[in-house]
Amino acid sequence: MLDRRIVVHRSILPEADDDVIASAILEPRHKRAGLIVTTHDTAPVRDALAAVIERGEVRGACFATQTSQADTDAHR
């Protein structure tokens, strides 16, 4: 359970549109103290994340990607 002072804003974006995703990362609708991104690892998304890290909006980023059932089976 999160503290009552924490507010989570969620955006659902078209996963195939890197420009929309990058724009949402670079130009948030709300002031933020953190960022969780679940999307494909692409150059525009990495560049947008690097920009917000450089601006000091977030401290780092980590991608966790499951690429196939074989990867899932290999980690069991």
Buried (B, 14 or more C-beta within 10 A) or exposed (E): EEEEEEEEEEEEBEEEEBEBBBBBBBEBEEEEEEBEBEBEEEEBBEEBBEEBBEEEBBEEBEEEEEEEEEEEEEEE
